[in-house]
């Protein structure tokens, strides 16, 4: 089954989040976001292709029987370089772009078996995603001056017949219901009920999830990407590439004219790519930590933060924290609270809002 870790979903960080990548990629429309705080899942409709897990920027979704991180290590140990839905993955679309690039860098050559895509019931969504990942990974590898190659081939891999009798998971489940497997059976039973229920199951934040929301977390795929980069030769020239060609990271621009120093962007950033100091006197940005979840843009009311049109490959090999803006730290004339501002404002954000509400209430124009 597909599982959702609510505390990792970027939609749980703010109601302003517009992320719906999992909904868009799902080939059976088993995931619905709509106006809900968190995605709802129809477990009966889910075919466990893993594509939603691959596109989720913060690894909020995962499969019970497949982990892209575990696959990374097993594939590195395997002498074969073939990746096929009939061999080692539920679908090639289950592999995220960062792991694809990382495996290619270390493996030097990979083959995607596209032979089973024709006629596949989920190919209308998954095949274009596989091809997009192939093109993006190839583009990045070329920009890194890597000799690694990814190929799309119609191998049509099939496992050899073993002659063993196949037993369905459900029959196996009911045969194991005894005292020894009581706890495990209860969990599996609840999952079977969810799979048999043809309706959307809504997800909500629990108390345990809320406690995790403020934690800044580097994804496993980014850690593996960083590890792979440390093991390959640096390019002779650090190229600048089109940012629109990168789906997993970005570089930011911030307008000092429109930024209100509200602090929302770096407070909601799940990876810590956006940060400040103890005085909240600045906004720094680390491109290598950015997962391009777009939530900083979604919560910025004046739209002061934007995506840079380009990305420096140097950030992959020599990450450097950039200062986007520096604020003045002052004491509010009204409530004496210390606040950050990039203007000559003498009132903190809260007092200024209350002042504006009072003006509107009493119909006062100009300074009071």
C-alpha positions in Angstrom: 0.0 0.0 0.0 0.9 3.6 -0.4 1.5 5.5 2.9 1.3 9.2 3.6 3.5 10.7 6.3 1.4 13.8 7.0 4.2 15.7 8.8 6.3 15.6 5.6 3.6 16.7 3.2 4.3 20.4 2.3 0.6 21.0 2.3 0.6 20.5 6.1 3.0 23.4 6.5 0.6 26.0 5.1 -2.9 26.2 3.7 -1.5 28.4 1.0 0.5 25.5 -0.5 -0.5 24.7 -4.1 1.5 21.4 -4.3 -0.5 18.6 -6.0 2.2 16.7 -7.8 1.0 13.4 -6.4 -2.5 14.0 -7.7 -1.3 15.0 -11.2 0.9 12.0 -11.7 -1.5 9.3 -10.3 -2.5 7.1 -13.3 -5.7 5.9 -11.7 -6.8 9.1 -10.0 -6.5 7.4 -6.6 -5.1 10.5 -5.1 -7.2 13.7 -4.8 -6.1 17.0 -3.3 -8.7 19.5 -4.4 -9.2 22.0 -1.6 -8.3 19.6 1.2 -5.4 20.3 3.5 -3.9 16.9 2.8 -4.2 14.4 -0.1 -7.0 11.9 0.1 -6.3 8.4 -1.1 -8.5 5.7 -2.6 -6.5 2.6 -1.6 -8.7 0.3 -3.7 -7.9 2.3 -6.9 -4.1 2.5 -6.1 -2.0 0.2 -8.3 1.2 0.8 -6.3 3.2 2.1 -9.2 5.1 4.4 -6.9 5.1 7.4 -9.3 3.6 9.6 -6.6 6.4 8.8 -4.2 8.9 9.8 -6.8 7.4 13.2 -7.5 6.7 14.1 -3.9 9.4 16.7 -3.1 9.7 15.9 0.6 9.3 12.1 0.6 5.8 12.2 2.2 4.6 9.2 0.3 6.1 5.7 0.4 5.2 2.2 -0.7 5.2 -0.7 1.8 7.0 -3.1 -0.6 9.4 -0.7 -2.4 11.8 1.9 -1.2 13.8 3.9 -3.7 16.6 4.3 -1.1 16.9 0.6 -0.6 16.7 0.0 -4.3 19.6 2.5 -4.8 21.9 0.3 -2.6 20.8 -3.0 -4.1 21.2 -1.7 -7.6 24.7 -0.5 -6.9 25.6 -4.0 -5.7 24.0 -5.7 -8.7 26.3 -6.3 -11.7 23.5 -5.8 -14.1 22.5 -2.3 -15.2 18.9 -3.0 -16.3 15.9 -1.4 -14.6 12.6 -3.0 -15.5 9.1 -3.2 -14.1 9.4 -7.0 -14.5 12.7 -7.2 -12.7 13.4 -4.8 -9.8 10.9 -1.9 -9.7 7.1 -1.7 -9.6 7.4 0.9 -12.4 10.4 2.9 -13.6 8.4 6.0 -12.8 8.8 5.0 -9.1 12.4 6.2 -9.3 12.9 9.9 -8.4 15.1 12.1 -10.6 17.8 12.5 -7.9 18.3 8.8 -7.4 18.4 8.3 -11.2 21.2 10.8 -11.6 23.1 9.5 -8.5 22.9 5.9 -9.8 24.0 6.9 -13.3 27.0 8.8 -11.9 28.2 5.7 -10.0 27.0 3.0 -12.4 28.2 4.8 -15.5 25.5 3.1 -17.6 21.8 2.3 -17.0 19.2 0.9 -19.2 15.5 1.6 -18.7 13.4 -1.3 -20.1 10.5 0.4 -22.0 9.4 -2.8 -23.7 6.4 -3.3 -21.4 5.0 0.3 -21.7 3.0 -0.4 -24.8 -0.3 -1.8 -23.7 0.3 -1.0 -20.0 -2.8 0.4 -18.3 -0.9 3.2 -16.6 1.5 4.1 -19.4 -0.5 7.2 -20.3 0.8 8.9 -17.1 3.9 6.9 -16.2 5.6 6.6 -19.6 5.8 10.4 -20.2 7.2 10.8 -16.7 9.9 8.2 -17.3 10.8 9.9 -20.6 10.9 13.3 -18.8 13.1 12.0 -16.1 15.4 10.4 -18.7 15.7 13.7 -20.5 16.3 15.7 -17.3 18.9 13.3 -16.0 20.7 13.2 -19.3 20.8 17.0 -19.4 22.2 17.3 -15.9 24.8 14.6 -16.5 25.9 16.4 -19.7 26.2 19.7 -17.8 28.3 17.9 -15.2 30.6 16.6 -18.0 29.9 13.1 -16.8 30.5 10.1 -19.1 27.5 8.3 -17.5 24.8 7.2 -20.0 21.1 6.4 -19.6 19.5 4.4 -22.4 15.8 3.7 -23.2 15.5 0.2 -24.8 12.7 -2.2 -25.5 14.3 -5.1 -23.7 11.0 -6.7 -22.6 12.6 -8.5 -19.7 10.8 -11.5 -18.3 11.6 -13.5 -15.2 12.4 -17.2 -15.8 9.6 -19.6 -14.8 10.3 -21.2 -11.4 7.5 -23.7 -11.4 6.5 -22.6 -7.9 2.8 -22.2 -7.2 1.8 -18.6 -6.7 -0.3 -17.8 -3.6 -2.1 -14.5 -3.5 -1.3 -12.1 -0.7 -4.8 -12.2 0.6 -4.8 -16.1 0.9 -1.4 -16.0 2.5 -2.7 -13.4 5.0 -5.7 -15.5 6.1 -3.5 -18.6 6.5 -1.2 -16.8 9.0 -3.9 -15.6 11.3 -2.8 -17.2 14.6 -1.5 -16.0 17.9 2.1 -15.7 16.7 1.1 -13.3 14.0 -1.7 -11.5 15.8 -0.2 -8.0 15.8 1.1 -8.2 12.3 -2.2 -9.8 11.1 -4.2 -6.9 12.7 -2.2 -4.3 10.8 -2.5 -6.3 7.5 -6.2 -6.8 8.1 -6.8 -3.1 8.5 -4.8 -2.5 5.2 -6.9 -5.2 3.5 -10.1 -3.4 4.6 -8.7 -0.1 3.2 -7.9 -1.8 -0.1 -11.4 -3.2 -0.3 -13.1 0.1 0.4 -13.7 2.0 -2.8 -13.7 5.5 -1.4 -11.3 8.3 -0.6 -9.7 8.2 2.8 -9.0 11.6 4.1 -5.7 12.3 6.0 -5.4 14.7 8.9 -2.5 15.9 11.1 -2.2 14.1 14.4 -0.5 15.5 17.5 2.6 13.5 16.8 2.7 15.0 13.3 2.4 18.6 14.6 5.4 18.1 16.8 7.5 17.2 13.7 6.4 20.1 11.4 9.0 22.5 12.7 11.9 20.1 12.1 14.1 20.9 9.1 14.8 17.7 7.3 17.2 16.8 4.4 15.6 14.1 2.2 17.2 10.7 1.8 17.4 11.2 -2.0 19.3 14.5 -1.5 21.8 12.8 0.9 22.4 10.0 -1.7 22.8 12.7 -4.4 25.4 14.5 -2.3 27.2 11.2 -1.6 27.4 10.3 -5.3 28.7 13.8 -6.2 31.5 13.4 -3.7 32.6 10.2 -5.5 32.9 11.6 -9.0 35.3 14.0 -10.7 34.3 17.7 -10.8 33.7 19.2 -14.3 36.4 21.3 -15.9 33.9 24.2 -16.2 31.0 24.9 -13.9 28.2 25.4 -16.5 25.1 27.5 -16.0 22.0 25.6 -17.0 18.3 26.4 -17.6 16.5 26.3 -14.2 13.3 25.2 -16.0 15.0 21.9 -16.9 15.5 21.1 -13.2 12.6 19.6 -11.2 14.3 18.9 -7.9 16.1 22.1 -7.0 16.3 25.8 -7.8 18.0 29.1 -7.2 16.0 32.1 -5.7 15.7 35.8 -6.3 14.2 38.2 -3.7 13.0 41.7 -4.2 14.0 44.1 -1.4 11.4 46.5 -2.7 8.4 44.2 -2.0 9.6 42.0 0.8 7.8 42.8 4.1 10.2 40.8 6.4 7.2 38.7 7.5 9.6 35.7 8.0 7.1 33.2 6.6 9.3 31.9 3.7 12.1 30.5 5.9 9.8 29.4 8.7 7.8 27.1 6.4 10.8 25.8 4.3 10.9 22.1 5.1 14.5 21.5 4.2 16.2 24.5 5.8 17.2 25.9 2.3 15.9 29.2 3.5 17.1 30.3 6.9 17.9 33.3 9.1 19.8 34.1 12.3 18.7 34.5 15.9 17.8 38.1 15.3 15.9 37.4 12.1 18.0 40.1 10.5 18.4 38.3 7.1 17.3 35.6 4.7 19.9 33.2 3.5 19.4 30.5 0.8 21.3 27.3 0.2 20.5 26.1 -3.3 21.7 22.6 -2.7 19.1 22.0 0.1 16.2 23.4 -2.0 13.7 20.7 -3.0 11.7 23.0 -5.2 8.4 22.4 -3.3 7.4 26.0 -4.1 5.9 26.6 -0.6 8.0 29.7 0.0 6.5 31.2 -3.1 3.0 30.1 -2.1 3.1 31.8 1.3 4.8 35.0 0.1 1.9 37.5 -0.2 3.7 40.2 -2.0 5.4 37.6 -4.3 8.8 39.0 -3.4 10.6 35.7 -3.8 10.9 34.3 -7.3 12.8 31.5 -9.2 16.0 32.4 -10.9 15.9 31.5 -14.6 19.3 29.8 -14.3 21.1 27.3 -12.1 24.9 27.0 -11.5 26.2 23.5 -11.6 28.8 24.7 -9.1 26.2 24.4 -6.4 26.2 20.6 -6.8 29.9 20.3 -6.2 30.7 23.4 -4.1 27.5 24.4 -2.3 27.5 28.0 -1.1 24.9 29.8 1.1 23.7 33.0 -0.5 22.4 36.1 1.3 19.1 37.1 -0.4 18.4 40.1 1.8 19.5 41.8 5.1 17.0 43.6 7.4 17.3 46.3 10.0 16.4 45.2 13.5 14.4 47.7 15.5 12.2 48.1 18.6 8.5 48.9 17.9 7.4 52.3 19.0 4.0 50.9 20.1 4.6 47.6 21.9 8.4 47.7 22.3 8.8 44.3 20.6 12.0 43.9 18.5 11.2 43.3 14.8 12.9 43.1 11.4 12.2 45.5 8.5 13.8 46.6 5.3 12.1 50.0 5.4 11.9 53.0 7.8 8.9 51.5 9.5 8.6 52.3 13.2 5.8 49.8 14.0 6.1 46.0 14.1 4.0 44.0 11.7 1.3 43.3 14.2 0.9 46.9 15.4 1.0 48.1 11.9 -1.9 45.8 11.0 -3.9 46.9 14.1 -3.2 50.5 13.1 -4.5 50.0 9.6 -7.6 48.2 10.9 -8.3 51.2 13.3 -7.9 53.7 10.4 -10.3 51.7 8.3 -12.8 51.3 11.2 -12.9 55.0 12.0 -12.5 56.2 8.4 -9.3 58.0 9.1 -7.0 58.9 6.3 -3.3 59.8 6.6 -1.3 59.8 9.9 -3.3 59.5 13.1 
